[in-house]
Amino acid sequence: MQKSLIAEFLGTFWLVFGGCGSAVLAAAFPELGIGFVGVAFAFGLTVLTMAYAVGGISGGHFNPAVTLGLTVAGRFPKGHLLPYIIVQVAGAIVAAGVLYIVASGKAGFELGGFAANGYGEHSPGGYSLISALVIEVLLSLFFIFIILGATSGSVPAGFAPIAIGLALTLIHLISIPVTNTSVNPARSTGQALFVGGWALQQLWLFWVAPLIGGALGGIVWKAVENKS
């Protein structure tokens, strides 16, 4: 169990530092910025690389919504749910802290949005609370569904991290304009703690929606999985 928790901490750290780091440090770099597409691929690559690195140790969740979805689907023991979520959130907070240290080393640094998630006036595209709720629930549902399908015994072994990483990339391509993409309460929490104010006030949505979507993903998968 201890090794699994360490793996989840490291995996979540890498997801937040790599994904949010690409948004904070590289996305808006003059003329050479990677933009939404680059950030989307950065998030996908963090999951893909860490799923191969530690997936065999912890299962490679790196996300409370994933852990909940797998638990609902009967793929993960209920007794491990809370410890996984705790270390995932801890990994995200530490990653956000390290990112802050790096980012603040630039002359004229301003915190800005710091890749935090938001809706309304804090949505990159000005999308409403309802839009944010719908997109976060829906994409979390499909993310968990894809994870469960890609890791089932009926598909070729060894390719699941690729499908999961590309799924997260696609999710970001769809929803960065809407919420800056969460689908991961831990990732949202780390950034919100440093932004404070509006980010903390809106953080509830980025716990509620992904967890609902994750649970629904587990339920839908159980309804359609081939048990023959």
ChimeraX attribute file (.defattr): number of C-alpha atoms within 10 A of each C-alpha:
attribute: neighborCount
match mode: 1-to-1
recipient: residues
	/A:1	11
	/A:2	9
	/A:3	11
	/A:4	20
	/A:5	19
	/A:6	18
	/A:7	28
	/A:8	31
	/A:9	26
	/A:10	22
	/A:11	28
	/A:12	31
	/A:13	28
	/A:14	23
	/A:15	27
	/A:16	30
	/A:17	27
	/A:18	21
	/A:19	23
	/A:20	27
	/A:21	25
	/A:22	23
	/A:23	25
	/A:24	22
	/A:25	16
	/A:26	16
	/A:27	19
	/A:28	14
	/A:29	12
	/A:30	8
	/A:31	7
	/A:32	9
	/A:33	15
	/A:34	19
	/A:35	14
	/A:36	20
	/A:37	14
	/A:38	19
	/A:39	25
	/A:40	27
	/A:41	20
	/A:42	26
	/A:43	27
	/A:44	26
	/A:45	23
	/A:46	22
	/A:47	30
	/A:48	24
	/A:49	17
	/A:50	22
	/A:51	24
	/A:52	17
	/A:53	14
	/A:54	19
	/A:55	21
	/A:56	11
	/A:57	16
	/A:58	20
	/A:59	16
	/A:60	24
	/A:61	25
	/A:62	33
	/A:63	26
	/A:64	26
	/A:65	29
	/A:66	29
	/A:67	29
	/A:68	30
	/A:69	31
	/A:70	26
	/A:71	19
	/A:72	21
	/A:73	22
	/A:74	13
	/A:75	14
	/A:76	15
	/A:77	12
	/A:78	13
	/A:79	9
	/A:80	14
	/A:81	15
	/A:82	13
	/A:83	14
	/A:84	25
	/A:85	24
	/A:86	15
	/A:87	24
	/A:88	29
	/A:89	25
	/A:90	21
	/A:91	28
	/A:92	29
	/A:93	25
	/A:94	19
	/A:95	26
	/A:96	27
	/A:97	17
	/A:98	15
	/A:99	20
	/A:100	18
	/A:101	11
	/A:102	12
	/A:103	17
	/A:104	13
	/A:105	9
	/A:106	10
	/A:107	7
	/A:108	7
	/A:109	9
	/A:110	10
	/A:111	13
	/A:112	9
	/A:113	19
	/A:114	21
	/A:115	24
	/A:116	30
	/A:117	29
	/A:118	30
	/A:119	25
	/A:120	17
	/A:121	12
	/A:122	19
	/A:123	20
	/A:124	18
	/A:125	15
	/A:126	15
	/A:127	17
	/A:128	16
	/A:129	17
	/A:130	11
	/A:131	14
	/A:132	25
	/A:133	19
	/A:134	13
	/A:135	22
	/A:136	29
	/A:137	24
	/A:138	20
	/A:139	26
	/A:140	29
	/A:141	28
	/A:142	21
	/A:143	26
	/A:144	31
	/A:145	25
	/A:146	19
	/A:147	23
	/A:148	23
	/A:149	18
	/A:150	20
	/A:151	18
	/A:152	15
	/A:153	11
	/A:154	11
	/A:155	11
	/A:156	10
	/A:157	10
	/A:158	10
	/A:159	13
	/A:160	22
	/A:161	23
	/A:162	18
	/A:163	17
	/A:164	24
	/A:165	25
	/A:166	19
	/A:167	21
	/A:168	28
	/A:169	22
	/A:170	18
	/A:171	24
	/A:172	27
	/A:173	18
	/A:174	17
	/A:175	21
	/A:176	19
	/A:177	16
	/A:178	25
	/A:179	30
	/A:180	25
	/A:181	28
	/A:182	28
	/A:183	34
	/A:184	25
	/A:185	25
	/A:186	28
	/A:187	33
	/A:188	31
	/A:189	24
	/A:190	23
	/A:191	28
	/A:192	25
	/A:193	16
	/A:194	18
	/A:195	16
	/A:196	14
	/A:197	10
	/A:198	16
	/A:199	22
	/A:200	18
	/A:201	11
	/A:202	20
	/A:203	21
	/A:204	13
	/A:205	21
	/A:206	25
	/A:207	20
	/A:208	17
	/A:209	25
	/A:210	31
	/A:211	26
	/A:212	18
	/A:213	29
	/A:214	35
	/A:215	25
	/A:216	23
	/A:217	31
	/A:218	26
	/A:219	19
	/A:220	18
	/A:221	23
	/A:222	16
	/A:223	10
	/A:224	8
	/A:225	12
	/A:226	11
	/A:227	7
	/A:228	3
